Amino acid sequence: MVPQEVLPLDEERVAAALGHRERYSDGAGRFLLQRPFGTVEVVVVGPPAAALVLRCRWPRRISVDHQAHVRDVVDAFNRTSPGPALSLTVTDRGEIVVLAQCAHWLPAGVTESQLAGILARAWVALPAALATMDHAFPDPFAAAS
């Protein structure tokens, strides 16, 4: 087996690892990709590039009246799950927004297979985290199965 070279993380390498999926880039290290579970923001943090962050938003917003219950679900998930992390914010309109985020600190660089593995794990872990929210807060308008 030929070892892979550890190379610095940069926007071009992330773009190549994302492949030819439909994506949008701001040219400053941020990509948006539409996945079946929602829009994922992929951010190369730097300069110099030292971290890769993947995050997506739970597609529903709920009233701040449910903040205690949402906080309990998010806290329980974060205590028992190795990742991604869930967080919540409250908007000026009194709605709770929940984010799922995978962050990888990579100041020494990353191999091609490691970068591919990080992305593959995120495509599984992010929707699993958001499914926790769906389970705790079923959509009242979802079609009955």
DODODO-219675 format. One record per residue: residue number from 1; y, z, x of N, C-alpha, C in turn. Coordinates in steps of 0.02 Angstrom, whole numbers, plus 50000, padded with zeros to 5 digits. Atoms other than C-alpha are relative to their C-alpha. Layout:
BEGIN
<NUM,<Y,Z,X>,<Y,Z,X>,<Y,Z,X>> ...
END
This chain:
BEGIN
<1,<49942,50000,50042>,<50000,50000,50000>,<50062,50000,50045>> <2,<49938,50005,49962>,<50169,49950,50069>,<50052,50048,49969>> <3,<49950,49954,50028>,<50298,50089,50051>,<50063,49962,49980>> <4,<49937,50030,50022>,<50456,50046,49957>,<50058,50034,50035>> <5,<49941,49974,49967>,<50624,50067,50037>,<50044,50038,49951>> <6,<49953,49961,50039>,<50740,50201,49972>,<50069,49971,50014>> <7,<49934,50032,49994>,<50906,50115,49937>,<50051,50039,49958>> <8,<49948,49966,50040>,<51072,50183,49874>,<50001,49975,49929>> <9,<49993,50018,50070>,<51094,50184,49687>,<50067,49964,49991>> <10,<49937,50035,50015>,<51222,50056,49628>,<49991,49962,49934>> <11,<49999,50034,50064>,<51270,49960,49473>,<49955,49939,49998>> <12,<50041,50061,49998>,<51183,49799,49527>,<49925,50016,49995>> <13,<50071,49982,50003>,<51016,49886,49553>,<49981,50025,49930>> <14,<50014,49976,50067>,<51028,49973,49385>,<49997,49940,49952>> <15,<50000,50059,50043>,<51072,49807,49300>,<49935,49961,50008>> <16,<50062,50035,49988>,<50921,49725,49382>,<49941,50037,49969>> <17,<50055,49961,50027>,<50807,49868,49330>,<50000,49999,49923>> <18,<49996,50005,50073>,<50869,49855,49150>,<49972,49934,49976>> <19,<50029,50065,50017>,<50809,49675,49153>,<50047,49958,49958>> <20,<49960,50048,50038>,<50867,49540,49036>,<50010,50023,49928>> <21,<49986,49974,50067>,<50882,49653,48884>,<50074,49986,49985>> <22,<49930,50007,50019>,<51041,49624,48786>,<50036,50065,50016>> <23,<49963,49941,49979>,<51164,49743,48865>,<50073,49981,50010>> <24,<49929,50009,49989>,<51349,49765,48884>,<50020,50043,50059>> <25,<49979,49962,49942>,<51433,49821,49044>,<50076,50000,50003>> <26,<49928,49997,49992>,<51610,49880,49078>,<50021,49983,50071>> <27,<49984,50018,49931>,<51598,49829,49261>,<50016,50060,50044>> <28,<49985,49938,49963>,<51624,50010,49315>,<49941,50048,50000>> <29,<50060,49958,49997>,<51445,50072,49312>,<49975,50026,49934>> <30,<50025,49979,50066>,<51421,50092,49124>,<49970,49940,49963>> <31,<50035,50051,50039>,<51298,49994,49019>,<49986,50029,49931>> <32,<50022,49981,50067>,<51263,49999,48832>,<49943,49955,49982>> <33,<50058,50038,50021>,<51093,49946,48769>,<49980,50021,49930>> <34,<50025,49984,50066>,<51031,49935,48592>,<49925,50006,50004>> <35,<50071,49986,50001>,<50859,50013,48578>,<49980,50012,49927>> <36,<50020,49988,50070>,<50754,50035,48419>,<50023,50068,49973>> <37,<49980,49933,50022>,<50805,50219,48412>,<50075,50011,50002>> <38,<49927,49992,49998>,<50991,50189,48441>,<50030,49968,50062>> <39,<49964,50027,49942>,<51121,50139,48569>,<49996,50049,50057>> <40,<50007,49958,49940>,<51090,50206,48744>,<50056,49980,50048>> <41,<49950,50010,49948>,<51230,50227,48869>,<49968,50018,50066>> <42,<50027,49990,49933>,<51173,50209,49049>,<50061,50001,50047>> <43,<49941,49992,49959>,<51301,50273,49175>,<49979,50014,50072>> <44,<50008,49987,49928>,<51300,50262,49365>,<50061,50041,50019>> <45,<49946,49954,49985>,<51404,50411,49420>,<50015,49998,50075>> <46,<49979,50003,49931>,<51502,50398,49581>,<50073,49982,50002>> <47,<50029,50020,49937>,<51573,50334,49698>,<49997,50058,50049>> <48,<50056,50047,49998>,<51473,50343,49799>,<49950,50019,49946>> <49,<50047,49989,50055>,<51339,50323,49666>,<49949,50054,50019>> <50,<50044,49944,49983>,<51243,50485,49663>,<49960,50024,49941>> <51,<50036,49976,50059>,<51181,50508,49485>,<49992,49942,49951>> <52,<50013,50048,50053>,<51107,50407,49344>,<49992,50041,49936>> <53,<50000,49963,50063>,<51138,50470,49167>,<49984,49951,49944>> <54,<50017,50039,50059>,<51057,50401,49010>,<50008,50045,49939>> <55,<49989,49958,50058>,<51115,50465,48842>,<50005,49958,49937>> <56,<49992,50032,50065>,<51110,50423,48659>,<50016,50053,49948>> <57,<49976,49955,50053>,<51177,50498,48499>,<49950,49998,49942>> <58,<50038,49997,50062>,<51077,50558,48351>,<50040,49961,49949>> <59,<49960,50045,50042>,<51126,50427,48221>,<50032,50033,49939>> <60,<49970,49967,50058>,<51171,50554,48087>,<50048,50054,50021>> <61,<49953,49945,49990>,<51315,50675,48077>,<49993,50045,49940>> <62,<50005,49953,50056>,<51306,50832,47974>,<50059,50048,50003>> <63,<49942,49956,50007>,<51434,50955,47914>,<49996,50059,50047>> <64,<49995,49941,49956>,<51493,51096,48025>,<49972,50062,49965>> <65,<50030,49945,50037>,<51426,51210,47888>,<49930,50016,50025>> <66,<50069,49992,49975>,<51254,51185,47968>,<49998,50015,50075>> <67,<49995,49991,49927>,<51314,51227,48145>,<49950,50051,50027>> <68,<50046,49948,49975>,<51210,51386,48164>,<49929,49974,50004>> <69,<50068,50027,50000>,<51049,51297,48116>,<49991,49946,50053>> <70,<50003,50052,49949>,<51087,51146,48226>,<49997,50031,50069>> <71,<49999,49966,49935>,<51126,51261,48372>,<49932,50032,50015>> <72,<50067,49970,49991>,<50960,51353,48346>,<49949,49947,50019>> <73,<50047,50054,49986>,<50863,51188,48346>,<50011,49973,50071>> <74,<49983,50026,49934>,<50954,51123,48501>,<49980,50050,50054>> <75,<50018,49949,49951>,<50932,51288,48594>,<49925,50006,50009>> <76,<50073,49995,49996>,<50747,51299,48551>,<49970,49939,50037>> <77,<50025,50059,49966>,<50718,51120,48607>,<50014,50004,50075>> <78,<49982,49997,49929>,<50810,51146,48772>,<49960,50053,50038>> <79,<50040,49948,49967>,<50711,51305,48809>,<49928,49979,50010>> <80,<50072,50016,49998>,<50541,51225,48778>,<49985,49931,50026>> <81,<50012,50069,49979>,<50563,51045,48835>,<50024,49990,50072>> <82,<49978,50015,49932>,<50572,50982,49014>,<50057,49948,50002>> <83,<49946,50049,50004>,<50699,50853,48956>,<49985,49948,49949>> <84,<49930,49998,49983>,<50802,50768,48901>,<50034,50061,49970>> <85,<49963,49944,50028>,<50935,50896,48859>,<50036,49977,49936>> <86,<49961,50012,50061>,<51011,50905,48686>,<50064,50041,50004>> <87,<49936,49963,50004>,<51192,50955,48661>,<50034,49981,49935>> <88,<49964,50016,50061>,<51310,50961,48516>,<50074,50010,50010>> <89,<49927,49993,50002>,<51495,50940,48486>,<50021,49997,49927>> <90,<49973,50002,50067>,<51602,50961,48333>,<50061,49955,50002>> <91,<49944,50046,50002>,<51722,50821,48289>,<50059,50031,49963>> <92,<49940,49978,50036>,<51898,50842,48222>,<49991,49995,49924>> <93,<50013,50008,50072>,<51828,50789,48053>,<49951,50051,49973>> <94,<50046,49948,50022>,<51711,50939,48047>,<49928,49978,49995>> <95,<50069,50024,49998>,<51552,50845,48085>,<49969,50019,50067>> <96,<50037,49983,49939>,<51419,50892,48212>,<49969,49936,50027>> <97,<50030,50057,49966>,<51368,50758,48337>,<49951,50028,50052>> <98,<50051,49977,49953>,<51206,50784,48435>,<49984,49944,50049>> <99,<50015,50048,49947>,<51175,50696,48602>,<49936,50021,50036>> <100,<50057,49990,49955>,<51014,50677,48701>,<50017,49967,50066>> <101,<49979,50025,49935>,<51039,50654,48887>,<49948,50015,50054>> <102,<50041,49993,49940>,<50932,50625,49042>,<50047,49988,50059>> <103,<49957,50008,49942>,<51026,50651,49205>,<49957,50008,50063>> <104,<50039,50000,49938>,<50953,50614,49376>,<50047,49999,50059>> <105,<49958,49994,49941>,<51038,50670,49536>,<49965,49962,50056>> <106,<50032,50044,49952>,<51001,50535,49666>,<50045,49984,50060>> <107,<49954,50015,49945>,<51120,50555,49815>,<49967,49967,50060>> <108,<50036,50031,49943>,<50986,50500,49940>,<49976,49930,49984>> <109,<50023,50066,50019>,<50948,50341,49843>,<49936,50004,49959>> <110,<50059,50004,50043>,<50796,50283,49746>,<49963,49935,50017>> <111,<50039,50061,49991>,<50653,50159,49765>,<50001,49960,49934>> <112,<50003,50042,50061>,<50629,50015,49642>,<49953,50031,49949>> <113,<50048,49971,50048>,<50475,50098,49566>,<50026,50066,49971>> <114,<49971,49938,50027>,<50566,50265,49549>,<50052,49984,49947>> <115,<49948,50019,50049>,<50711,50180,49460>,<49967,49974,49936>> <116,<50036,50025,50059>,<50591,50089,49344>,<49968,50058,49962>> <117,<50031,49942,50033>,<50501,50254,49309>,<50051,50043,49963>> <118,<49947,49962,50033>,<50664,50343,49268>,<50019,49967,49933>> <119,<49982,50035,50061>,<50708,50209,49141>,<49944,50002,49949>> <120,<50057,49998,50046>,<50533,50202,49067>,<49993,50068,49967>> <121,<50005,49933,50028>,<50531,50390,49044>,<50055,50012,49948>> <122,<49945,49991,50047>,<50701,50386,48959>,<49986,49965,49934>> <123,<50014,50037,50061>,<50642,50255,48834>,<49950,50037,49956>> <124,<50046,49959,50038>,<50507,50379,48780>,<50031,50068,49983>> <125,<49974,49932,50008>,<50597,50546,48803>,<50060,50004,49953>> <126,<49941,49997,50042>,<50762,50506,48717>,<49983,49997,49925>> <127,<50016,50000,50072>,<50687,50454,48548>,<49959,50061,49980>> <128,<50039,49940,50017>,<50566,50601,48556>,<50046,50060,49988>> <129,<49952,49945,50010>,<50712,50721,48575>,<50037,49992,49934>> <130,<49965,50011,50063>,<50804,50640,48430>,<49955,50010,49940>> <131,<50048,49988,50054>,<50646,50650,48325>,<49997,50074,49983>> <132,<49997,49928,50013>,<50659,50839,48343>,<50054,50015,49948>> <133,<49946,49990,50048>,<50824,50830,48251>,<49981,49972,49932>> <134,<50021,50030,50064>,<50751,50714,48118>,<49951,50046,49964>> <135,<50049,49955,50030>,<50610,50837,48090>,<50034,50062,49971>> <136,<49965,49940,50023>,<50728,50986,48074>,<50048,49985,49943>> <137,<49951,50020,50050>,<50852,50891,47965>,<49979,49933,49970>> <138,<50023,50063,50029>,<50759,50761,47860>,<50058,49965,49964>> <139,<49948,50041,50031>,<50868,50619,47798>,<49989,50001,49925>> <140,<50010,49996,50072>,<50895,50650,47612>,<50001,49931,49966>> <141,<49997,50067,50029>,<50922,50463,47585>,<49945,49954,50026>> <142,<50055,50040,49974>,<50767,50403,47677>,<49952,49983,49944>> <143,<50049,50022,50050>,<50640,50306,47577>,<49939,50046,50003>> <144,<50059,49956,50003>,<50497,50417,47520>,<49939,49959,50020>> <145,<50060,50037,49979>,<50332,50370,47602>,<49940,50024,49963>> 
END
